Amino acid sequence: MACALACASCNRNGEAVVPVTTGDLVPTAAPETRDVVISREYAADVRAMRHAEVRSWLPGNIRAVSVVEGQAVTGRQLLFTIQPRANMHERRAAVEILAPIDGVVEQIAVGEESAVDETSVLATISDRSEIFAHFAVADREYRRLVPPDAAAAPTRVKLLLSDGSLFAHEGTIDSVGSENGAPTGSIVYRARFANPEGIVKEGNRARVVLETRVGSVLVVPLRAAFEVQGEVYVYTVDQGHVARARRIEVRERLDDLFVIESGLEPSERFVADRLETITDGARIDVQFSIAGN
């Protein structure tokens, strides 16, 4: 703290400054109480509403491929015709492989005359009229993001696509739980999005944007604070108009505001601007402002 106060007696270039003299009005304000929206981004595992691997259930050769990648199909639509493998004394009829679900053919893994066996994957089909985005939030971060006094946990989310664009449809969180592979101490969410245009596919890379509205928090403008060795300070102003550097605990940094965890009371005033002219312990001529921004 002694180092912080010593640094607070210097301007932003590290040079000593002269205490403000009478006639130099310094703007001051009280911290503002307001509702804020805190936003976080999380890597998401995107899955189609339904996804199926089409497999051969017998050895043979592909005799015909009846669909192409990207084609919409309906359940029980013909996909492949397989000529079963047989010895020279057998004659076996061709076998038809049908679509197990309605959806879009995402990938075809074989071509005509390809040899297949009982484990061969022939194609994948996805129903992507809706998609699910699975993402994990550390339990500790969740408690910080959504404290007990928050109005409600977030239920609506947005999706950032791999090219940085925002997906046109908002989603809703419809499942909360745990999942194999999730980090220890994490909460796994599933968000559901309508995908009528079929833009987002199974396995796409994306990021979920989780927004939480937190009510009645104290905020101060970024320009009213300064940092020393990773700690955030403001100049409070007492009734004698003396400026004192005080460390504050910051809960969140927004675009132009600090959300205060502790260190400043609603009734207190702070220097709102011109911090480079202030010396810790100097008496200043105060210009009162009505708001903290």
Secondary structure as a PSIPRED ss2 file (coil, helix, strand):
# PSIPRED VFORMAT (PSIPRED V4.0)

   1 M C   1.000  0.000  0.000
   2 A H   0.000  1.000  0.000
   3 C H   0.000  1.000  0.000
   4 A H   0.000  1.000  0.000
   5 L H   0.000  1.000  0.000
   6 A H   0.000  1.000  0.000
   7 C H   0.000  1.000  0.000
   8 A H   0.000  1.000  0.000
   9 S C   1.000  0.000  0.000
  10 C E   0.000  0.000  1.000
  11 N C   1.000  0.000  0.000
  12 R C   1.000  0.000  0.000
  13 N C   1.000  0.000  0.000
  14 G C   1.000  0.000  0.000
  15 E C   1.000  0.000  0.000
  16 A E   0.000  0.000  1.000
  17 V C   1.000  0.000  0.000
  18 V C   1.000  0.000  0.000
  19 P C   1.000  0.000  0.000
  20 V C   1.000  0.000  0.000
  21 T C   1.000  0.000  0.000
  22 T C   1.000  0.000  0.000
  23 G C   1.000  0.000  0.000
  24 D C   1.000  0.000  0.000
  25 L E   0.000  0.000  1.000
  26 V E   0.000  0.000  1.000
  27 P E   0.000  0.000  1.000
  28 T E   0.000  0.000  1.000
  29 A E   0.000  0.000  1.000
  30 A C   1.000  0.000  0.000
  31 P C   1.000  0.000  0.000
  32 E E   0.000  0.000  1.000
  33 T E   0.000  0.000  1.000
  34 R E   0.000  0.000  1.000
  35 D E   0.000  0.000  1.000
  36 V E   0.000  0.000  1.000
  37 V E   0.000  0.000  1.000
  38 I E   0.000  0.000  1.000
  39 S E   0.000  0.000  1.000
  40 R E   0.000  0.000  1.000
  41 E E   0.000  0.000  1.000
  42 Y E   0.000  0.000  1.000
  43 A E   0.000  0.000  1.000
  44 A E   0.000  0.000  1.000
  45 D E   0.000  0.000  1.000
  46 V E   0.000  0.000  1.000
  47 R E   0.000  0.000  1.000
  48 A E   0.000  0.000  1.000
  49 M E   0.000  0.000  1.000
  50 R E   0.000  0.000  1.000
  51 H E   0.000  0.000  1.000
  52 A E   0.000  0.000  1.000
  53 E E   0.000  0.000  1.000
  54 V E   0.000  0.000  1.000
  55 R E   0.000  0.000  1.000
  56 S C   1.000  0.000  0.000
  57 W C   1.000  0.000  0.000
  58 L C   1.000  0.000  0.000
  59 P C   1.000  0.000  0.000
  60 G E   0.000  0.000  1.000
  61 N E   0.000  0.000  1.000
  62 I E   0.000  0.000  1.000
  63 R E   0.000  0.000  1.000
  64 A E   0.000  0.000  1.000
  65 V E   0.000  0.000  1.000
  66 S C   1.000  0.000  0.000
  67 V C   1.000  0.000  0.000
  68 V C   1.000  0.000  0.000
  69 E C   1.000  0.000  0.000
  70 G C   1.000  0.000  0.000
  71 Q C   1.000  0.000  0.000
  72 A E   0.000  0.000  1.000
  73 V E   0.000  0.000  1.000
  74 T C   1.000  0.000  0.000
  75 G C   1.000  0.000  0.000
  76 R C   1.000  0.000  0.000
  77 Q C   1.000  0.000  0.000
  78 L E   0.000  0.000  1.000
  79 L E   0.000  0.000  1.000
  80 F E   0.000  0.000  1.000
  81 T E   0.000  0.000  1.000
  82 I E   0.000  0.000  1.000
  83 Q E   0.000  0.000  1.000
  84 P E   0.000  0.000  1.000
  85 R C   1.000  0.000  0.000
  86 A C   1.000  0.000  0.000
  87 N C   1.000  0.000  0.000
  88 M C   1.000  0.000  0.000
  89 H C   1.000  0.000  0.000
  90 E C   1.000  0.000  0.000
  91 R C   1.000  0.000  0.000
  92 R C   1.000  0.000  0.000
  93 A C   1.000  0.000  0.000
  94 A C   1.000  0.000  0.000
  95 V E   0.000  0.000  1.000
  96 E E   0.000  0.000  1.000
  97 I E   0.000  0.000  1.000
  98 L E   0.000  0.000  1.000
  99 A C   1.000  0.000  0.000
 100 P C   1.000  0.000  0.000
 101 I C   1.000  0.000  0.000
 102 D C   1.000  0.000  0.000
 103 G E   0.000  0.000  1.000
 104 V E   0.000  0.000  1.000
 105 V E   0.000  0.000  1.000
 106 E E   0.000  0.000  1.000
 107 Q E   0.000  0.000  1.000
 108 I E   0.000  0.000  1.000
 109 A C   1.000  0.000  0.000
 110 V C   1.000  0.000  0.000
 111 G C   1.000  0.000  0.000
 112 E C   1.000  0.000  0.000
 113 E C   1.000  0.000  0.000
 114 S C   1.000  0.000  0.000
 115 A E   0.000  0.000  1.000
 116 V E   0.000  0.000  1.000
 117 D C   1.000  0.000  0.000
 118 E C   1.000  0.000  0.000
 119 T C   1.000  0.000  0.000
 120 S C   1.000  0.000  0.000
 121 V E   0.000  0.000  1.000
 122 L E   0.000  0.000  1.000
 123 A E   0.000  0.000  1.000
 124 T E   0.000  0.000  1.000
 125 I E   0.000  0.000  1.000
 126 S E   0.000  0.000  1.000
 127 D E   0.000  0.000  1.000
 128 R E   0.000  0.000  1.000
 129 S E   0.000  0.000  1.000
 130 E E   0.000  0.000  1.000
 131 I E   0.000  0.000  1.000
 132 F E   0.000  0.000  1.000
 133 A E   0.000  0.000  1.000
 134 H E   0.000  0.000  1.000
 135 F E   0.000  0.000  1.000
 136 A E   0.000  0.000  1.000
 137 V E   0.000  0.000  1.000
 138 A E   0.000  0.000  1.000
 139 D H   0.000  1.000  0.000
 140 R H   0.000  1.000  0.000
 141 E H   0.000  1.000  0.000
 142 Y H   0.000  1.000  0.000
 143 R H   0.000  1.000  0.000
 144 R H   0.000  1.000  0.000
 145 L H   0.000  1.000  0.000
 146 V C   1.000  0.000  0.000
 147 P C   1.000  0.000  0.000
 148 P C   1.000  0.000  0.000
 149 D C   1.000  0.000  0.000
 150 A C   1.000  0.000  0.000
 151 A C   1.000  0.000  0.000
 152 A C   1.000  0.000  0.000
 153 A C   1.000  0.000  0.000
 154 P C   1.000  0.000  0.000
 155 T C   1.000  0.000  0.000
 156 R E   0.000  0.000  1.000
 157 V E   0.000  0.000  1.000
 158 K E   0.000  0.000  1.000
 159 L E   0.000  0.000  1.000
 160 L E   0.000  0.000  1.000
 161 L E   0.000  0.000  1.000
 162 S C   1.000  0.000  0.000
 163 D C   1.000  0.000  0.000
 164 G C   1.000  0.000  0.000
 165 S C   1.000  0.000  0.000
 166 L E   0.000  0.000  1.000
 167 F C   1.000  0.000  0.000
 168 A C   1.000  0.000  0.000
 169 H C   1.000  0.000  0.000
 170 E C   1.000  0.000  0.000
 171 G E   0.000  0.000  1.000
 172 T E   0.000  0.000  1.000
 173 I E   0.000  0.000  1.000
 174 D E   0.000  0.000  1.000
 175 S E   0.000  0.000  1.000
 176 V E   0.000  0.000  1.000
 177 G E   0.000  0.000  1.000
 178 S C   1.000  0.000  0.000
 179 E C   1.000  0.000  0.000
 180 N C   1.000  0.000  0.000
 181 G C   1.000  0.000  0.000
 182 A C   1.000  0.000  0.000
 183 P C   1.000  0.000  0.000
 184 T C   1.000  0.000  0.000
 185 G C   1.000  0.000  0.000
 186 S E   0.000  0.000  1.000
 187 I E   0.000  0.000  1.000
 188 V E   0.000  0.000  1.000
 189 Y E   0.000  0.000  1.000
 190 R E   0.000  0.000  1.000
 191 A E   0.000  0.000  1.000
 192 R E   0.000  0.000  1.000
 193 F E   0.000  0.000  1.000
 194 A E   0.000  0.000  1.000
 195 N C   1.000  0.000  0.000
 196 P C   1.000  0.000  0.000
 197 E C   1.000  0.000  0.000
 198 G C   1.000  0.000  0.000
 199 I C   1.000  0.000  0.000
 200 V C   1.000  0.000  0.000
 201 K C   1.000  0.000  0.000
 202 E C   1.000  0.000  0.000
 203 G C   1.000  0.000  0.000
 204 N C   1.000  0.000  0.000
 205 R E   0.000  0.000  1.000
 206 A E   0.000  0.000  1.000
 207 R E   0.000  0.000  1.000
 208 V E   0.000  0.000  1.000
 209 V E   0.000  0.000  1.000
 210 L E   0.000  0.000  1.000
 211 E E   0.000  0.000  1.000
 212 T E   0.000  0.000  1.000
 213 R E   0.000  0.000  1.000
 214 V E   0.000  0.000  1.000
 215 G E   0.000  0.000  1.000
 216 S E   0.000  0.000  1.000
 217 V E   0.000  0.000  1.000
 218 L E   0.000  0.000  1.000
 219 V E   0.000  0.000  1.000
 220 V E   0.000  0.000  1.000
 221 P E   0.000  0.000  1.000
 222 L H   0.000  1.000  0.000
 223 R H   0.000  1.000  0.000
 224 A H   0.000  1.000  0.000
 225 A C   1.000  0.000  0.000
 226 F E   0.000  0.000  1.000
 227 E E   0.000  0.000  1.000
 228 V E   0.000  0.000  1.000
 229 Q C   1.000  0.000  0.000
 230 G C   1.000  0.000  0.000
 231 E E   0.000  0.000  1.000
 232 V E   0.000  0.000  1.000
 233 Y E   0.000  0.000  1.000
 234 V E   0.000  0.000  1.000
 235 Y E   0.000  0.000  1.000
 236 T E   0.000  0.000  1.000
 237 V E   0.000  0.000  1.000
 238 D C   1.000  0.000  0.000
 239 Q C   1.000  0.000  0.000
 240 G C   1.000  0.000  0.000
 241 H C   1.000  0.000  0.000
 242 V E   0.000  0.000  1.000
 243 A E   0.000  0.000  1.000
 244 R E   0.000  0.000  1.000
 245 A E   0.000  0.000  1.000
 246 R E   0.000  0.000  1.000
 247 R E   0.000  0.000  1.000
 248 I E   0.000  0.000  1.000
 249 E E   0.000  0.000  1.000
 250 V E   0.000  0.000  1.000
 251 R E   0.000  0.000  1.000
 252 E E   0.000  0.000  1.000
 253 R E   0.000  0.000  1.000
 254 L C   1.000  0.000  0.000
 255 D C   1.000  0.000  0.000
 256 D C   1.000  0.000  0.000
 257 L E   0.000  0.000  1.000
 258 F E   0.000  0.000  1.000
 259 V E   0.000  0.000  1.000
 260 I E   0.000  0.000  1.000
 261 E E   0.000  0.000  1.000
 262 S E   0.000  0.000  1.000
 263 G C   1.000  0.000  0.000
 264 L C   1.000  0.000  0.000
 265 E C   1.000  0.000  0.000
 266 P C   1.000  0.000  0.000
 267 S C   1.000  0.000  0.000
 268 E C   1.000  0.000  0.000
 269 R E   0.000  0.000  1.000
 270 F E   0.000  0.000  1.000
 271 V E   0.000  0.000  1.000
 272 A C   1.000  0.000  0.000
 273 D C   1.000  0.000  0.000
 274 R C   1.000  0.000  0.000
 275 L H   0.000  1.000  0.000
 276 E H   0.000  1.000  0.000
 277 T H   0.000  1.000  0.000
 278 I C   1.000  0.000  0.000
 279 T C   1.000  0.000  0.000
 280 D C   1.000  0.000  0.000
 281 G C   1.000  0.000  0.000
 282 A C   1.000  0.000  0.000
 283 R E   0.000  0.000  1.000
 284 I C   1.000  0.000  0.000
 285 D E   0.000  0.000  1.000
 286 V E   0.000  0.000  1.000
 287 Q E   0.000  0.000  1.000
 288 F E   0.000  0.000  1.000
 289 S C   1.000  0.000  0.000
 290 I C   1.000  0.000  0.000
 291 A C   1.000  0.000  0.000
 292 G C   1.000  0.000  0.000
 293 N C   1.000  0.000  0.000
